[in-house]
Amino acid sequence: MSKYIIAIDRGSTNVKAVVFDKAGNEVFVSSVASQKPVSVHPGWWEQDMNIMWEGTVQAIKGVFENSKCDASGQSAFSKRSFNEIKADDILGVIVTGQGNGLMPVDKNGNPSRMGILSLDSRGAEIHNSWMADGRYMQAAQIVGMPFPAGSPLPLLSWFEKNQPEEFSKIDKILFSKDWIRFKLSGTLCTDQTDASGAGLMALAKNDYAWDVFNLLGLKSIKDKLPTIVPSHTVVGAVTRGASLETGLREGTPVLCGAHDIAAYPFGVGTLDSKELVTVVGTWGLNLIATKSLEGAIAALYHCVPGYFITGLGDGNSGGCLDIIVDTICQNEKYQAAQFQKSVYEVIEEEIEKTKPSSIIFQPYIFGSLMNSSASAGFCGIKNWHTKADIMRAVYDGIVMGHYAYVQMIPGHESFKSMWLIGGGAKSKVFGQIFADITGLTVKTTETHEITARGGALNALVGLGICKSHEDACISPEISKLYEPNFQRHEFYQKKFGIFNQLSQTNAEVWSTLNEMNKN
């Protein structure tokens, strides 16, 4: 009897095939590194779509080839006991993946060119011109989502103006999860989460934003847009060809899937708008599920019908920490190699010996959502401060960057707890600082693949195992709880006020410094 769901999570760094049981428990993970993005021209950021599929094939095959158990029935890759996973054990397959960018296919369903990732900036000049003449703000108000230069509208406009032959070859535009699902099932479509997350839908109408396309001079893209279906819909089945490649059983149901940003808030098993979901990864995001768009600065459709995802974030989270560590922590890297630890373990062992200090770190290495000229920097370092104090300030600053966005989420005053996920959730230092700064109970999960879990819970509904998404709200096992230290919370509130004050007073300086970088 079939008993597992495979959720494929496609990211620009890795593609993972994650196996879940019908109770939402993570059973097995097979991961394959993605192709390193290619930049053949300045600002271009691409990956080969066929190589994307090849990586997915290897990840799925890895489920069947590597899910071996020892004599006790315990897999080397899982804390749970289970028998070897076979193709007949799979109830269905669902895909989650990074949004924005562009995965173009021709009339034969083949890639018409390289796939474009969301960090691509070839459309920046067009994007800036829309901002300058006011059309961008008009469009953003309709779609409810600030859309970047690496989203479909600027990219399609760029191709139409600069490479009309390439533009004409595009029959349909897809997102990364749609391309993988198409290769599995032969079904061309997308869902509300990816389409709205890319600024292609009018949220008030639950349809493509036709008025926006006309406003931006993109009437010609109408026939290039795929059909939109709900994320949990079974849209097809594993084809014979995909079966031969992956080892999946031909005819296994394939569900539409979702944008990763819409999947992971469901992966913690909640639809409660008073539970914040924060991810500390390369990007840092702070999101809630809500039925109301009132006061929301940015929103997209949830993978759960009737709900939206709202919140804010930027690239100054784990990505910022990585750059700081690479820049000033060479000695810690050496120690980590000597003791077979991660560099973050070495750094955090020292941080845990310190107390919060007056050092302010602003984490805006990649600019800010509110000020693209913003930059990173320290304020308040004195002669008695140690490197551990400075690194604690970096952690504090990254969390304060998150907290600044949390303050912009409607109803943030009533949040009762938060889930912390992503790579940063493994850090006890981050966990406690988030609790102390926000004043909220912070929860981390035993399940590491929360985005894939959101897809799997969605699939439970689409496959009829759960009667509704509310029934599929299965909470994962909690790994750690962090309760706020209210004495430190009071200190951090004062420090956060200075953090915000510096952001305001530095705006003009940041702009000047940014201009100097262009010389």
C-alpha positions as CSV (number, residue, x, y, z in Angstrom):
1,M,0.0,0.0,0.0
2,S,1.4,3.4,-1.0
3,K,2.3,5.4,2.1
4,Y,4.7,8.2,1.2
5,I,4.7,11.6,-0.7
6,I,7.7,12.9,-2.5
7,A,8.1,16.7,-2.3
8,I,10.7,18.0,-4.6
9,D,12.1,21.4,-3.5
10,R,14.0,23.1,-6.3
11,G,16.4,25.9,-5.3
12,S,19.2,27.6,-7.2
13,T,21.8,25.9,-4.9
14,N,20.3,22.4,-4.5
15,V,17.4,20.3,-5.6
16,K,16.0,17.9,-3.0
17,A,13.6,15.0,-3.1
18,V,12.1,14.8,0.4
19,V,10.0,11.8,1.4
20,F,7.2,12.4,4.0
21,D,4.7,9.9,5.5
22,K,1.0,10.6,5.7
23,A,1.4,12.1,9.2
24,G,3.7,14.8,7.8
25,N,6.9,13.2,9.2
26,E,10.1,13.7,7.2
27,V,11.4,10.3,6.4
28,F,14.3,10.7,3.9
29,V,16.1,13.4,2.0
30,S,18.0,13.0,-1.3
31,S,19.9,16.2,-2.3
32,V,21.8,17.1,-5.5
33,A,23.8,20.3,-6.1
34,S,22.3,22.5,-8.7
35,Q,24.4,23.9,-11.6
36,K,26.3,27.0,-10.5
37,P,24.5,30.0,-12.1
38,V,26.1,31.2,-15.4
39,S,26.7,34.9,-16.1
40,V,27.6,35.3,-19.8
41,H,27.0,39.0,-19.7
42,P,27.2,41.4,-16.7
43,G,23.9,41.2,-14.8
44,W,22.7,38.0,-16.4
45,W,22.1,35.1,-14.0
46,E,21.1,31.8,-15.7
47,Q,20.9,28.1,-15.4
48,D,20.5,25.4,-18.0
49,M,16.9,24.0,-17.7
50,N,17.9,20.6,-19.0
51,I,20.6,20.4,-16.3
52,M,17.9,21.4,-13.7
53,W,15.9,18.4,-14.8
54,E,19.0,16.1,-14.7
55,G,19.6,17.1,-11.1
56,T,16.0,16.5,-10.3
57,V,16.2,13.0,-11.8
58,Q,19.3,12.2,-9.7
59,A,17.6,13.5,-6.6
60,I,14.5,11.3,-7.1
61,K,16.6,8.2,-8.1
62,G,18.6,8.8,-4.9
63,V,15.4,8.2,-2.9
64,F,15.2,4.6,-4.2
65,E,18.9,3.9,-4.5
66,N,20.1,5.3,-1.1
67,S,17.2,4.7,1.3
68,K,18.9,1.7,2.8
69,C,18.5,0.7,6.4
70,D,20.9,-1.0,8.8
71,A,20.0,-4.1,10.7
72,S,17.9,-2.1,13.2
73,G,15.8,-0.6,10.4
74,Q,17.3,2.8,10.9
75,S,18.3,4.8,7.9
76,A,21.6,6.6,7.9
77,F,19.8,9.6,6.5
78,S,16.8,9.7,8.9
79,K,15.9,9.5,12.6
80,R,12.9,7.4,11.7
81,S,12.8,3.7,11.1
82,F,11.3,2.5,7.8
83,N,11.7,-0.1,5.2
84,E,13.5,0.6,1.9
85,I,11.4,3.0,-0.2
86,K,10.1,1.6,-3.4
87,A,8.3,3.2,-6.3
88,D,5.0,1.6,-5.4
89,D,5.2,3.2,-2.0
90,I,4.8,6.7,-3.5
91,L,1.3,8.2,-3.3
92,G,2.1,11.3,-5.2
93,V,4.7,13.9,-6.2
94,I,4.5,17.6,-5.6
95,V,7.1,20.3,-6.4
96,T,8.0,23.6,-4.6
97,G,10.6,26.0,-5.9
98,Q,12.1,29.4,-6.1
99,G,9.9,32.0,-7.8
100,N,10.4,34.8,-10.3
101,G,12.9,34.6,-13.1
102,L,11.8,32.9,-16.3
103,M,11.8,29.3,-17.5
104,P,10.8,29.7,-21.2
105,V,9.6,26.7,-23.3
106,D,8.9,26.6,-27.1
107,K,5.9,25.0,-28.8
108,N,7.4,21.5,-28.5
109,G,7.9,21.9,-24.7
110,N,11.6,22.3,-25.0
111,P,13.6,25.1,-23.4
112,S,13.7,28.0,-25.9
113,R,16.9,29.3,-24.1
114,M,18.6,29.1,-20.8
115,G,16.5,29.6,-17.7
116,I,16.7,33.0,-16.0
117,L,17.0,33.3,-12.2
118,S,15.4,35.9,-10.0
119,L,18.7,37.7,-9.3
120,D,19.1,38.5,-13.0
121,S,19.3,42.3,-13.6
122,R,19.2,42.7,-17.4
123,G,15.8,44.3,-17.1
124,A,17.0,46.8,-14.5
125,E,17.0,49.8,-16.9
126,I,13.4,49.0,-18.0
127,H,12.4,48.5,-14.4
128,N,13.9,51.8,-13.4
129,S,12.1,53.6,-16.3
130,W,8.8,52.3,-15.0
131,M,9.6,53.6,-11.6
132,A,10.6,57.0,-13.0
133,D,7.4,57.5,-15.0
134,G,5.1,56.2,-12.2
135,R,3.9,53.1,-14.0
136,Y,5.7,50.8,-11.5
137,M,3.8,52.1,-8.5
138,Q,0.5,51.9,-10.4
139,A,1.3,48.3,-11.3
140,A,2.6,47.3,-7.8
141,Q,-0.6,48.6,-6.2
142,I,-2.7,46.3,-8.5
143,V,-0.6,43.2,-8.1
144,G,0.0,43.8,-4.4
145,M,3.6,42.7,-4.7
146,P,6.8,44.8,-5.3
147,F,8.3,43.0,-8.3
148,P,12.1,43.1,-9.0
149,A,14.1,43.5,-12.2
150,G,14.5,39.7,-12.2
151,S,10.7,39.1,-12.5
152,P,8.9,38.1,-15.6
153,L,7.5,41.5,-16.6
154,P,10.8,43.4,-16.9
155,L,12.4,40.3,-18.4
156,L,9.8,39.8,-21.1
157,S,9.9,43.5,-21.9
158,W,13.7,43.3,-22.3
159,F,13.4,40.4,-24.7
160,E,10.7,42.0,-26.8
161,K,12.8,45.1,-27.2
162,N,16.3,43.7,-27.4
163,Q,16.0,40.1,-28.6
164,P,12.7,39.9,-30.5
165,E,13.7,36.5,-32.1
166,E,14.2,35.0,-28.7
167,F,10.9,36.6,-27.6
168,S,9.0,35.0,-30.5
169,K,10.4,31.5,-29.7
170,I,8.8,31.6,-26.2
171,D,5.5,29.7,-26.3
172,K,4.9,29.6,-22.5
173,I,6.8,31.0,-19.5
174,L,7.1,28.8,-16.5
175,F,8.6,29.0,-13.0
176,S,11.2,26.5,-11.8
177,K,8.7,24.2,-10.1
178,D,6.5,24.3,-13.2
179,W,9.4,23.2,-15.4
180,I,10.1,20.2,-13.2
181,R,6.4,19.2,-13.0
182,F,6.1,19.5,-16.7
183,K,9.0,17.1,-17.2
184,L,7.3,14.7,-14.8
185,S,3.8,14.8,-16.1
186,G,3.7,16.7,-19.4
187,T,1.3,19.3,-18.0
188,L,1.9,23.0,-18.7
189,C,0.4,25.2,-15.9
190,T,1.3,27.3,-12.9
191,D,-0.4,28.2,-9.7
192,Q,-1.6,31.3,-7.8
193,T,1.4,31.5,-5.5
194,D,4.1,31.7,-8.3
195,A,2.0,33.9,-10.5
196,S,1.1,36.4,-7.8
197,G,4.6,36.2,-6.2
198,A,6.0,37.4,-9.6
199,G,3.6,40.3,-9.9
200,L,1.5,38.7,-12.6
201,M,-1.9,38.6,-10.8
202,A,-4.4,41.2,-9.7
203,L,-5.1,40.0,-6.2
204,A,-8.5,41.6,-6.0
205,K,-9.6,39.7,-9.1
206,N,-7.8,36.3,-8.7
207,D,-6.8,36.5,-12.3
208,Y,-3.9,37.7,-14.4
209,A,-3.3,41.4,-14.2
210,W,-4.3,42.3,-17.7
211,D,-4.6,46.0,-17.0
212,V,-1.0,46.0,-15.7
213,F,0.2,44.2,-18.9
214,N,-1.5,46.9,-21.0
215,L,-0.1,49.7,-18.8
216,L,3.5,48.4,-19.2
217,G,3.1,47.9,-23.0
218,L,3.1,44.1,-22.7
219,K,-0.1,43.1,-24.4
220,S,1.8,40.6,-26.5
221,I,2.5,38.3,-23.5
222,K,-1.1,37.1,-23.2
223,D,-0.6,33.9,-25.1
224,K,2.7,33.2,-23.3
225,L,1.1,32.8,-19.9
226,P,0.3,29.3,-18.6
227,T,-3.1,28.3,-17.1
228,I,-3.4,29.0,-13.4
229,V,-4.7,26.2,-11.1
230,P,-4.7,25.7,-7.3
231,S,-1.5,24.5,-5.8
232,H,-3.0,21.3,-4.4
233,T,-4.6,20.2,-7.7
234,V,-3.6,16.8,-9.2
235,V,-2.7,18.0,-12.7
236,G,-1.4,14.8,-14.3
237,A,0.6,11.7,-13.7
238,V,4.2,10.5,-14.1
239,T,4.7,9.8,-17.8
240,R,6.4,6.7,-19.1
241,G,9.5,8.7,-20.1
242,A,9.8,10.3,-16.7
243,S,9.3,6.9,-15.1
244,L,12.2,5.4,-17.0
245,E,14.4,8.3,-16.0
246,T,13.5,8.7,-12.3
247,G,12.4,5.3,-11.2
248,L,9.0,6.6,-10.2
249,R,6.0,4.4,-11.1
250,E,4.3,5.4,-14.3
251,G,0.9,6.9,-13.4
252,T,1.9,8.2,-10.0
253,P,-0.2,11.4,-9.4
254,V,1.6,14.7,-9.8
255,L,0.3,17.8,-8.1
256,C,0.7,21.4,-9.3
257,G,2.9,22.6,-6.4
258,A,3.8,26.0,-5.0
259,H,6.3,28.9,-4.8
260,D,8.6,28.2,-1.9
261,I,7.7,31.4,-0.1
262,A,4.1,30.2,0.0
263,A,5.0,26.7,1.0
264,Y,7.2,27.0,4.0
265,P,4.7,29.1,6.2
266,F,2.4,26.1,5.8
267,G,5.2,23.7,6.5
268,V,5.1,24.6,10.2
269,G,1.5,23.4,10.2
270,T,-0.3,26.6,11.0
271,L,-2.7,29.1,9.4
272,D,-2.7,31.3,12.6
273,S,-2.1,34.9,11.7
274,K,-0.6,35.4,15.2
275,E,2.2,33.0,14.5
276,L,5.1,34.6,12.7
277,V,7.3,32.4,10.4
278,T,10.8,33.8,10.0
279,V,13.4,32.2,7.8
280,V,17.1,32.9,8.3
281,G,18.7,31.7,5.1
282,T,20.6,33.5,2.3
283,W,17.5,35.6,2.2
284,G,15.6,36.6,5.4
285,L,11.8,36.7,5.3
286,N,9.2,37.3,7.9
287,L,5.7,36.1,6.9
288,I,2.2,35.3,8.2
289,A,-0.8,33.7,6.8
290,T,-3.8,36.0,6.6
291,K,-7.3,36.3,5.1
292,S,-7.1,40.1,5.0
293,L,-4.9,42.3,2.9
294,E,-5.7,45.4,4.9
295,G,-2.5,47.3,5.6
296,A,-0.3,44.8,3.8
297,I,2.7,46.3,2.0
298,A,3.3,43.2,0.1
299,A,1.3,40.0,-0.4
300,L,0.9,36.9,-2.6
301,Y,-1.5,34.0,-2.6
302,H,-1.1,31.3,0.0
303,C,-1.0,27.7,-1.2
304,V,-4.1,27.4,1.0
305,P,-7.3,28.7,-0.8
306,G,-8.8,31.7,0.9
307,Y,-5.5,32.8,2.5
308,F,-2.7,35.2,1.5
309,I,0.9,35.4,2.6
310,T,2.1,38.8,3.8
311,G,5.4,40.1,5.2
312,L,8.7,41.5,4.2
313,G,12.4,40.7,4.1
314,D,15.6,41.1,2.1
315,G,19.0,39.5,1.4
316,N,20.7,40.7,4.5
317,S,20.2,37.7,6.7
318,G,22.3,34.6,6.4
319,G,24.0,35.9,3.3
320,C,25.2,39.0,5.3
321,L,26.6,36.7,8.0
322,D,28.4,34.6,5.5
323,I,30.2,37.6,4.0
324,I,31.2,38.9,7.4
325,V,32.5,35.5,8.4
326,D,34.4,35.1,5.2
327,T,35.9,38.6,5.6
328,I,37.0,38.7,9.3
329,C,36.9,35.2,10.7
330,Q,39.8,33.4,9.0
331,N,41.3,32.4,12.3
332,E,37.9,30.9,13.4
333,K,37.8,28.9,10.1
334,Y,41.3,27.5,10.9
335,Q,40.1,26.5,14.4
336,A,37.0,24.9,12.9
337,A,39.1,22.8,10.5
338,Q,41.4,21.7,13.3
339,F,38.5,20.6,15.6
340,Q,36.3,19.3,12.8
341,K,33.5,21.8,13.6
342,S,31.7,24.4,11.5
343,V,33.1,27.9,11.7
344,Y,29.7,29.1,13.1
345,E,30.1,26.7,16.0
346,V,33.5,28.2,16.9
347,I,32.1,31.8,16.6
348,E,29.0,31.1,18.6
349,E,30.9,29.4,21.4
350,E,32.7,32.7,21.9
351,I,29.5,34.8,21.5
352,E,27.7,32.7,24.2
353,K,30.4,33.9,26.7
354,T,29.5,37.6,26.1
355,K,26.6,39.9,26.9
356,P,24.8,42.2,24.5
357,S,26.8,45.4,24.1
358,S,26.3,49.0,22.8
359,I,27.8,48.1,19.4
360,I,25.3,48.7,16.6
361,F,25.7,46.7,13.4
362,Q,23.6,47.6,10.4
363,P,23.4,44.6,8.1
364,Y,22.6,46.2,4.8
365,I,25.3,44.7,2.7
366,F,22.9,44.2,-0.2
367,G,21.0,47.4,0.4
368,S,17.6,47.6,2.0
369,L,14.1,47.1,0.7
370,M,13.4,50.6,1.9
371,N,16.7,52.2,0.7
372,S,18.7,50.5,-2.1
373,S,21.7,52.7,-1.3
374,A,21.8,51.4,2.3
375,S,25.1,49.7,3.3
376,A,26.5,47.8,6.3
377,G,28.5,49.3,9.1
378,F,29.4,49.3,12.8
379,C,28.8,52.1,15.3
380,G,29.8,52.3,19.0
381,I,32.9,50.1,19.0
382,K,35.2,51.0,21.9
383,N,38.7,49.9,22.9
384,W,37.5,47.3,25.4
385,H,35.3,45.5,22.9
386,T,36.5,42.1,21.8
387,K,36.0,40.2,18.5
388,A,33.3,38.2,20.2
389,D,31.5,41.4,21.1
390,I,31.7,42.5,17.5
391,M,30.4,39.2,16.2
392,R,27.5,39.2,18.7
393,A,26.7,42.7,17.4
394,V,26.6,41.2,13.8
395,Y,24.1,38.6,15.0
396,D,22.1,41.3,16.9
397,G,22.1,43.5,13.8
398,I,20.8,40.8,11.5
399,V,18.0,40.0,13.9
400,M,17.2,43.7,14.2
401,G,17.0,43.9,10.4
402,H,14.4,41.2,10.6
403,Y,12.6,42.9,13.4
404,A,12.4,46.2,11.5
405,Y,10.4,44.3,8.8
406,V,8.3,42.5,11.4
407,Q,7.2,46.0,12.7
408,M,5.7,46.6,9.2
409,I,3.4,43.6,9.2
410,P,-0.2,44.4,10.0
411,G,-1.2,43.1,13.5
412,H,2.4,42.5,14.6
413,E,1.5,43.8,18.1
414,S,-0.6,40.7,18.6
415,F,1.9,38.0,17.6
416,K,2.1,35.4,20.2
417,S,5.0,33.3,19.0
418,M,7.3,32.7,16.0
419,W,8.7,29.8,14.1
420,L,12.4,30.1,13.2
421,I,13.4,28.1,10.1
422,G,16.2,27.9,7.6
423,G,19.9,27.4,8.3
424,G,19.9,30.0,11.0
425,A,17.4,28.0,13.0
426,K,20.2,25.6,13.9
427,S,21.9,28.4,15.8
428,K,21.2,28.6,19.6
429,V,22.6,32.1,19.5
430,F,20.1,33.3,16.8
431,G,17.2,31.5,18.5
432,Q,17.8,33.3,21.8
433,I,18.5,36.7,20.2
434,F,15.3,36.5,18.2
435,A,13.4,35.7,21.5
436,D,15.1,38.5,23.4
437,I,14.6,41.2,20.7
438,T,11.1,40.3,19.6
439,G,9.8,39.3,23.1
440,L,8.2,36.3,21.5
441,T,8.6,32.6,22.2
442,V,10.7,31.2,19.4
443,K,10.2,27.6,18.1
444,T,12.4,25.6,15.9
445,T,11.6,22.2,14.3
446,E,13.0,18.8,14.1
447,T,12.2,18.8,10.4
448,H,14.8,20.7,8.4
449,E,13.0,20.6,5.0
450,I,10.1,22.9,6.0
451,T,9.5,24.2,2.4
452,A,9.1,20.6,1.2
453,R,6.9,19.8,4.2
454,G,4.6,22.6,3.2
455,G,4.3,21.0,-0.2
456,A,3.7,17.6,1.3
457,L,0.9,18.8,3.6
458,N,-0.7,20.5,0.6
459,A,-0.5,17.2,-1.3
460,L,-2.3,15.4,1.6
461,V,-5.3,17.6,0.7
462,G,-5.0,17.2,-3.1
463,L,-4.7,13.4,-2.8
464,G,-7.8,13.2,-0.5
465,I,-5.8,12.0,2.6
466,C,-6.9,15.1,4.5
467,K,-10.4,16.6,4.0
468,S,-9.2,20.2,4.1
469,H,-6.1,22.3,4.6
470,E,-7.2,22.9,8.1
471,D,-7.0,19.1,8.7
472,A,-3.6,19.1,7.1
473,C,-2.2,21.7,9.6
474,I,-0.1,19.1,11.3
475,S,2.5,20.7,13.6
476,P,6.1,19.3,13.3
477,E,8.0,18.1,16.2
478,I,9.6,21.1,18.1
479,S,13.3,20.9,18.4
480,K,13.9,23.8,20.7
481,L,12.0,26.5,22.5
482,Y,13.6,29.9,23.3
483,E,11.8,32.1,25.9
484,P,12.6,35.8,26.0
485,N,14.8,37.2,28.7
486,F,12.8,40.3,29.5
487,Q,15.7,42.2,31.1
488,R,17.6,41.8,27.8
489,H,14.4,42.6,25.8
490,E,14.2,46.0,27.5
491,F,17.9,46.6,26.7
492,Y,17.3,45.5,23.1
493,Q,14.3,47.7,22.7
494,K,16.5,50.7,23.5
495,K,19.2,49.4,21.2
496,F,16.6,48.9,18.4
497,G,15.5,52.5,18.7
498,I,19.1,53.6,18.1
499,F,19.4,51.1,15.2
500,N,16.3,52.8,13.5
501,Q,17.7,56.3,14.3
502,L,20.9,55.5,12.6
503,S,19.0,54.1,9.5
504,Q,17.2,57.5,9.2
505,T,20.2,59.7,9.8
506,N,22.5,57.6,7.5
507,A,20.2,57.8,4.5
508,E,22.0,60.8,3.0
509,V,25.4,59.4,3.8
510,W,24.5,56.1,2.2
511,S,23.4,57.8,-1.0
512,T,26.7,59.7,-1.2
513,L,28.8,56.6,-0.5
514,N,26.8,54.7,-3.1
515,E,27.6,57.4,-5.7
516,M,31.3,57.1,-4.8
517,N,31.2,53.4,-5.5
518,K,30.3,54.1,-9.1
519,N,33.5,56.1,-9.7
